[in-house]
Amino acid sequence: MVYPRPRHQSLSPKPATAEHAGEPLQEWLDARSAGRALGVSEKTLCRWRKAELFKAGVHWRRKFPSTNSPVLYHLYRCNEAMNEASARTPCLLERN
């Protein structure tokens, strides 16, 4: 006998940023998951990649060696790059 799945259960995976039952965080995430974890859109990740805020091989890489392959982002390194880009030096703060 087959029972239907209750409507409140989702097929989507659990968020990649939360640790579940002692599992470590994933290092490389797809654009959608990385954007969600970093609080920006997939389009913003792409813009930052093209502006070279994120460096190839360090902050992002292709899933497979093909130009049409999806991009994966290293969550920790991207977060560090975002923090560095938004940080203001003391001399800049004194000018304002």
HELIX and SHEET records of a PDB file:
HELIX    1   1 ALA A   31  LEU A   38  1                                   8    
HELIX    2   2 GLU A   42  LYS A   50  1                                   9    
HELIX    3   3 LEU A   75  SER A   86  1                                  12    
HELIX    4   4 PRO A   90  ARG A   95  1                                   6    
SHEET    1   A 3 TRP A  28  ASP A  30  0                                        
SHEET    2   A 3 VAL A  71  HIS A  74 -1                                        
SHEET    3   A 3 TRP A  60  ARG A  62 -1                                        
END                                                                             
